[in-house]
Amino acid sequence: MGKWLVGVDLGGTSTKLAFINTSGEIIYKWQVVTDISENGVHIIPNIVKEIDAKLAELKKKRSELLGIGMGAPGPVRSESGSVYEAINLGWRNYPLKDVLEKKTLLPVVIDNDANMAALGEMWKGAGQGAKDLVCITLGTGVGGGVIANGQVVHGASGAAGEVGHITVVTDENGAPCNCGHTGCLETVASATGIVRLAKEALTKKKISLLQEKVNEGNLLSAKLVFECAAEGDKLSLEIIEQTSHYLGMALAHIGNLLNPEKIVIGGGVSKAGDLLINSVRTVFQKHAFKRVSKSTEILQATLGNNAGVIGAAWLIKNQLDK
């Protein structure tokens, strides 16, 4: 069967791990809770234990692994594999690559988790076949990964692709963002941003299917907004139109700057499908430079939660191939 790659998608709440073959097929995938106690000192030892335990369960040896690719939250120094800062994990200037290599004696490559998702979609997902693409992840926040000529764009300090912090609301109505600024794309296009828009809309309009659902005890969520919109609820459709406007405008700016072959939209919010994607396409085509609007496809991601581990496996494979 050949040796396996290890893909790790490290998150503040949970960590996804997978054994993946060199063709990009997941052999085995599992998930564990991320132990962030004591400033994250237990995270890497726990990951190593998990890998060894799963190898033993599958009657495999560590020598049958080629290497480990890991996506980590926050900006990463791609050359050294250290994490500048991961607030949720308690890490600052953490030498992640060195620590993991010493504990496993395997080659390791580290990059930002959004970049890994972009690489995954490029290798095996909606971006397959494209060497120039942008991947936007709409979840609790808004992340982004930029790939140019098949290579991740990191920028001067590992912060390239911070799409969620493009300012899209420039007046006094811009909501505060976790980054310290106001009016960021994250405040209007993330799951939490959509909920915030919905709360504001519900205070202005009392009659709607969305209000009925909330009154019945349903949790106000982005998913609920999309479900009500699918049933024709005018208020929910207005919320989606608002989100689509800001997201489409931001993507038009990105398109004009990079002219990617594909822009792939993933994350939990993307599960709204055509209801969101078609609206975003309309705004994008209206505002992007004509040649860009004709040459750039906007697509829904296809790998879901597997994008990060598959991208991490691709990165370590690509490094070993060199």
KOLFI-319499 format. One record per residue (C-alpha): residue number from 1; residue in three letters; x, y, z. Coordinates in Angstrom, 1 decimal. Example, Ala and Ser with C-alpha at 12.3 -4.5 7.8 and 13.67 -1.06 7.14 Angstrom:
BEGIN
   num   residuo        x        y        z
     1       ALA     12.3     -4.5      7.8
     2       SER     13.7     -1.1      7.1
//
This chain:
BEGIN
   num   residuo        x        y        z
     1       MET      0.0      0.0      0.0
     2       GLY      3.0      2.3      0.4
     3       LYS      3.8      4.7      3.2
     4       TRP      1.3      7.2      4.6
     5       LEU      1.3     10.9      5.1
     6       VAL     -0.1     12.4      8.3
     7       GLY     -2.4     15.5      8.0
     8       VAL     -3.2     17.4     11.1
     9       ASP     -5.7     20.3     11.4
    10       LEU     -5.1     21.9     14.7
    11       GLY     -8.0     23.9     16.2
    12       GLY     -8.6     25.7     19.5
    13       THR    -11.4     23.3     20.4
    14       SER    -10.6     20.1     18.5
    15       THR     -7.9     18.6     16.4
    16       LYS     -8.5     16.5     13.3
    17       LEU     -5.9     13.9     12.3
    18       ALA     -5.7     11.7      9.3
    19       PHE     -3.5      9.1      7.6
    20       ILE     -3.5      9.8      3.9
    21       ASN     -1.8      8.0      1.0
    22       THR      0.3      9.8     -1.6
    23       SER     -2.7      9.9     -4.0
    24       GLY     -4.6     12.1     -1.5
    25       GLU     -7.0      9.4     -0.3
    26       ILE     -7.9      9.4      3.4
    27       ILE     -7.1      6.0      4.9
    28       TYR     -8.2      6.8      8.4
    29       LYS     -9.4     10.0     10.0
    30       TRP    -10.3     10.9     13.6
    31       GLN    -10.7     13.8     15.9
    32       VAL     -9.6     14.6     19.5
    33       VAL    -10.2     17.4     22.0
    34       THR     -7.4     20.1     22.0
    35       ASP     -6.1     20.4     25.5
    36       ILE     -5.2     24.2     25.8
    37       SER     -4.5     24.1     29.5
    38       GLU     -1.2     25.5     30.8
    39       ASN     -0.7     27.6     27.7
    40       GLY     -0.9     24.6     25.3
    41       VAL      2.0     22.6     26.6
    42       HIS      0.1     19.4     26.3
    43       ILE     -1.1     19.9     22.7
    44       ILE      1.9     18.3     20.9
    45       PRO      2.6     15.5     23.3
    46       ASN     -1.1     14.5     23.0
    47       ILE     -1.0     14.6     19.2
    48       VAL      2.1     12.3     19.2
    49       LYS      0.3      9.9     21.6
    50       GLU     -2.7      9.9     19.3
    51       ILE     -0.7      9.1     16.2
    52       ASP      1.2      6.3     18.0
    53       ALA     -2.0      4.8     19.5
    54       LYS     -3.7      4.8     16.1
    55       LEU     -0.7      3.2     14.4
    56       ALA     -0.7      0.5     17.1
    57       GLU     -4.5      0.0     16.6
    58       LEU     -3.9     -0.4     12.8
    59       LYS     -0.9     -2.6     13.4
    60       LYS      1.5     -0.1     11.7
    61       LYS      4.8      1.3     12.8
    62       ARG      5.9      5.0     12.8
    63       SER      8.6      4.1     10.2
    64       GLU      5.7      3.5      7.8
    65       LEU      4.9      7.3      7.9
    66       LEU      6.6      9.6      5.4
    67       GLY      6.0     12.8      7.4
    68       ILE      3.5     15.2      9.1
    69       GLY      1.8     18.3      7.7
    70       MET      0.0     20.5     10.2
    71       GLY     -2.3     23.5      9.8
    72       ALA     -2.2     25.8     12.8
    73       PRO     -4.4     28.8     13.7
    74       GLY     -2.8     32.2     13.3
    75       PRO      0.2     33.6     11.3
    76       VAL      3.0     31.1     10.8
    77       ARG      6.7     31.6      9.9
    78       SER      6.7     29.2      6.9
    79       GLU     10.5     28.9      6.8
    80       SER     11.0     27.9     10.5
    81       GLY      7.5     26.4     11.1
    82       SER      7.0     28.5     14.2
    83       VAL      3.7     30.1     15.2
    84       TYR      3.8     33.9     15.7
    85       GLU      0.8     33.9     18.0
    86       ALA     -2.2     31.6     18.5
    87       ILE     -4.2     33.3     21.2
    88       ASN     -6.7     30.5     21.7
    89       LEU     -3.9     28.0     22.2
    90       GLY     -1.8     30.2     24.5
    91       TRP      1.2     30.1     22.1
    92       ARG      3.5     33.0     21.2
    93       ASN      6.6     32.5     19.1
    94       TYR      6.1     28.7     19.5
    95       PRO      8.6     26.5     17.6
    96       LEU      5.9     24.1     16.5
    97       LYS      7.9     22.4     13.7
    98       ASP     11.0     21.8     15.9
    99       VAL      9.0     20.4     18.8
   100       LEU      7.0     18.0     16.6
   101       GLU     10.0     16.8     14.7
   102       LYS     12.0     16.1     17.9
   103       LYS      9.1     14.1     19.4
   104       THR      8.3     12.0     16.2
   105       LEU     11.7     12.0     14.4
   106       LEU      9.7     12.6     11.2
   107       PRO      9.8     15.4      8.7
   108       VAL      7.3     18.1      9.6
   109       VAL      5.9     21.1      7.7
   110       ILE      3.7     23.8      9.3
   111       ASP      1.4     26.4      7.8
   112       ASN     -1.7     28.4      8.6
   113       ASP     -4.9     26.4      8.8
   114       ALA     -6.7     28.5      6.1
   115       ASN     -3.7     28.0      3.8
   116       MET     -4.0     24.2      4.3
   117       ALA     -7.7     24.3      3.5
   118       ALA     -6.8     26.1      0.2
   119       LEU     -4.2     23.6     -0.7
   120       GLY     -6.6     20.8      0.1
   121       GLU     -9.2     22.2     -2.3
   122       MET     -6.5     22.8     -4.9
   123       TRP     -5.4     19.1     -4.7
   124       LYS     -8.6     17.2     -4.3
   125       GLY    -11.5     19.7     -4.1
   126       ALA    -13.3     22.4     -6.1
   127       GLY    -10.0     24.0     -7.0
   128       GLN     -8.5     20.9     -8.6
   129       GLY     -6.5     21.8    -11.7
   130       ALA     -6.1     25.5    -10.8
   131       LYS     -2.7     26.9     -9.9
   132       ASP     -4.1     30.3     -9.1
   133       LEU     -6.9     30.3     -6.6
   134       VAL     -8.2     31.9     -3.4
   135       CYS    -10.1     29.9     -0.7
   136       ILE    -12.4     31.7      1.6
   137       THR    -13.6     29.9      4.8
   138       LEU    -16.8     31.2      6.3
   139       GLY    -17.1     29.8      9.8
   140       THR    -17.1     31.3     13.3
   141       GLY    -14.7     33.8     11.6
   142       VAL    -13.6     34.4      8.0
   143       GLY    -10.3     32.9      6.9
   144       GLY     -8.5     32.9      3.6
   145       GLY     -5.7     31.2      1.7
   146       VAL     -4.1     32.6     -1.5
   147       ILE     -2.3     30.3     -3.9
   148       ALA     -0.4     31.8     -6.8
   149       ASN      1.3     29.6     -9.5
   150       GLY      0.7     26.6     -7.2
   151       GLN      2.4     28.1     -4.2
   152       VAL      0.9     29.6     -1.0
   153       VAL      1.4     33.3     -0.7
   154       HIS      2.6     34.0      2.9
   155       GLY      3.5     37.7      2.8
   156       ALA      6.2     39.4      4.8
   157       SER      5.1     38.1      8.2
   158       GLY      2.8     35.1      7.4
   159       ALA     -0.4     37.2      7.4
   160       ALA     -1.3     37.1      3.7
   161       GLY     -4.8     36.0      3.0
   162       GLU     -6.4     37.6      6.1
   163       VAL     -9.6     38.1      4.0
   164       GLY    -11.8     38.4      7.0
   165       HIS    -10.2     41.7      8.0
   166       ILE    -10.8     43.5      4.7
   167       THR    -12.9     46.6      5.7
   168       VAL    -16.3     46.5      4.0
   169       VAL    -18.4     48.7      6.3
   170       THR    -16.8     52.1      6.3
   171       ASP    -19.3     54.2      8.1
   172       GLU    -20.3     54.4     11.8
   173       ASN    -22.4     51.3     11.4
   174       GLY    -19.3     49.1     11.2
   175       ALA    -19.4     46.5     14.0
   176       PRO    -16.4     45.9     16.3
   177       CYS    -14.2     42.9     15.1
   178       ASN    -12.0     40.7     17.3
   179       CYS     -9.0     42.1     15.6
   180       GLY     -9.6     45.5     17.2
   181       HIS    -10.9     47.3     14.1
   182       THR    -14.5     47.8     12.9
   183       GLY    -16.4     46.9      9.8
   184       CYS    -14.3     43.9      8.9
   185       LEU    -15.8     41.3      6.5
   186       GLU    -15.8     38.9      9.4
   187       THR    -18.4     41.0     11.1
   188       VAL    -20.9     40.5      8.3
   189       ALA    -20.0     37.3      6.5
   190       SER    -19.1     34.8      9.3
   191       ALA    -21.7     32.7     11.1
   192       THR    -21.5     35.0     14.1
   193       GLY    -21.7     38.1     11.8
   194       ILE    -24.9     36.7     10.1
   195       VAL    -26.4     36.1     13.6
   196       ARG    -25.6     39.7     14.5
   197       LEU    -27.2     41.0     11.3
   198       ALA    -30.3     38.9     12.1
   199       LYS    -30.6     40.2     15.6
   200       GLU    -30.5     43.8     14.3
   201       ALA    -33.1     43.0     11.6
   202       LEU    -35.4     41.3     14.1
   203       THR    -35.5     44.4     16.3
   204       LYS    -36.8     46.5     13.3
   205       LYS    -39.3     44.0     11.8
   206       LYS    -41.5     42.0     14.1
   207       ILE    -43.3     39.8     11.5
   208       SER    -41.3     37.1      9.8
   209       LEU    -40.8     33.4      9.6
   210       LEU    -37.5     33.8     11.3
   211       GLN    -39.1     35.6     14.2
   212       GLU    -41.7     32.8     14.5
   213       LYS    -39.0     30.2     14.6
   214       VAL    -37.1     32.0     17.3
   215       ASN    -40.3     32.5     19.3
   216       GLU    -40.8     28.7     19.1
   217       GLY    -37.5     28.2     20.8
   218       ASN    -35.2     27.6     17.8
   219       LEU    -31.6     28.9     18.3
   220       LEU    -31.0     32.0     16.2
   221       SER    -28.1     30.8     13.9
   222       ALA    -26.8     31.4     10.4
   223       LYS    -28.3     27.9      9.5
   224       LEU    -31.7     29.0     10.7
   225       VAL    -31.5     32.2      8.6
   226       PHE    -30.7     30.2      5.5
   227       GLU    -33.5     27.6      6.2
   228       CYS    -36.0     30.4      6.5
   229       ALA    -34.7     32.1      3.4
   230       ALA    -35.1     28.8      1.5
   231       GLU    -38.8     28.9      2.5
   232       GLY    -39.1     32.4      1.1
   233       ASP    -38.9     34.5      4.3
   234       LYS    -38.4     38.1      3.1
   235       LEU    -36.4     39.1      6.2
   236       SER    -34.0     36.2      6.0
   237       LEU    -33.5     36.9      2.2
   238       GLU    -32.7     40.5      3.0
   239       ILE    -30.0     39.3      5.5
   240       ILE    -28.5     37.1      2.9
   241       GLU    -28.6     39.9      0.4
   242       GLN    -26.7     42.1      2.8
   243       THR    -24.0     39.4      3.5
   244       SER    -23.7     38.6     -0.2
   245       HIS    -23.2     42.3     -1.0
   246       TYR    -20.3     42.7      1.3
   247       LEU    -18.8     39.3      0.5
   248       GLY    -19.2     39.8     -3.3
   249       MET    -17.6     43.3     -3.0
   250       ALA    -14.6     41.9     -1.1
   251       LEU    -14.1     39.1     -3.6
   252       ALA    -14.3     41.6     -6.5
   253       HIS    -11.4     43.5     -4.8
   254       ILE     -9.5     40.3     -4.4
   255       GLY    -10.2     39.2     -8.0
   256       ASN     -9.1     42.5     -9.4
   257       LEU     -5.8     42.3     -7.4
   258       LEU     -5.0     38.6     -8.1
   259       ASN     -7.2     37.4    -11.0
   260       PRO     -7.4     33.9     -9.7
   261       GLU     -8.7     31.1    -11.8
   262       LYS    -11.1     30.0     -9.0
   263       ILE    -12.4     31.5     -5.8
   264       VAL    -13.6     28.6     -3.6
   265       ILE    -16.0     29.3     -0.7
   266       GLY    -15.9     26.8      2.2
   267       GLY    -16.8     26.7      5.9
   268       GLY    -20.1     26.0      7.6
   269       VAL    -21.8     29.1      6.1
   270       SER    -21.0     27.8      2.6
   271       LYS    -23.4     24.9      3.2
   272       ALA    -26.2     27.4      2.3
   273       GLY    -25.2     26.5     -1.3
   274       ASP    -26.6     28.3     -4.3
   275       LEU    -28.7     30.5     -2.1
   276       LEU    -25.5     32.3     -1.0
   277       ILE    -23.1     31.5     -3.8
   278       ASN    -25.4     32.7     -6.7
   279       SER    -26.0     36.0     -4.9
   280       VAL    -22.3     36.5     -4.3
   281       ARG    -21.6     35.7     -8.0
   282       THR    -24.0     38.4     -9.1
   283       VAL    -22.3     41.1     -6.9
   284       PHE    -18.9     39.9     -8.0
   285       GLN    -19.7     40.1    -11.7
   286       LYS    -21.2     43.6    -11.2
   287       HIS    -18.1     45.0     -9.5
   288       ALA    -15.1     43.0    -10.7
   289       PHE    -13.0     44.2    -13.7
   290       LYS    -14.7     42.8    -16.8
   291       ARG    -11.8     40.5    -17.7
   292       VAL    -11.6     39.2    -14.1
   293       SER    -15.4     38.6    -13.9
   294       LYS    -15.2     36.5    -17.1
   295       SER    -12.1     34.5    -16.1
   296       THR    -12.7     33.8    -12.4
   297       GLU    -15.1     31.1    -11.2
   298       ILE    -16.7     31.3     -7.8
   299       LEU    -17.4     27.8     -6.5
   300       GLN    -18.6     26.1     -3.3
   301       ALA    -15.9     24.0     -1.6
   302       THR    -16.3     20.3     -1.8
   303       LEU    -14.0     18.8      0.8
   304       GLY    -15.8     20.1      3.9
   305       ASN    -13.9     19.3      7.2
   306       ASN    -11.4     17.2      5.2
   307       ALA     -9.8     20.2      3.4
   308       GLY     -7.4     21.0      6.2
   309       VAL     -5.9     17.5      6.7
   310       ILE     -5.7     16.9      2.9
   311       GLY     -4.0     20.2      2.4
   312       ALA     -1.5     19.4      5.2
   313       ALA     -0.8     16.1      3.6
   314       TRP     -0.2     17.7      0.2
   315       LEU      2.3     20.2      1.7
   316       ILE      4.4     17.6      3.4
   317       LYS      4.3     15.4      0.2
   318       ASN      5.3     18.4     -1.9
   319       GLN      8.2     19.2      0.4
   320       LEU      9.4     15.6      0.4
   321       ASP      9.1     15.4     -3.4
   322       LYS     11.5     18.3     -3.7
//
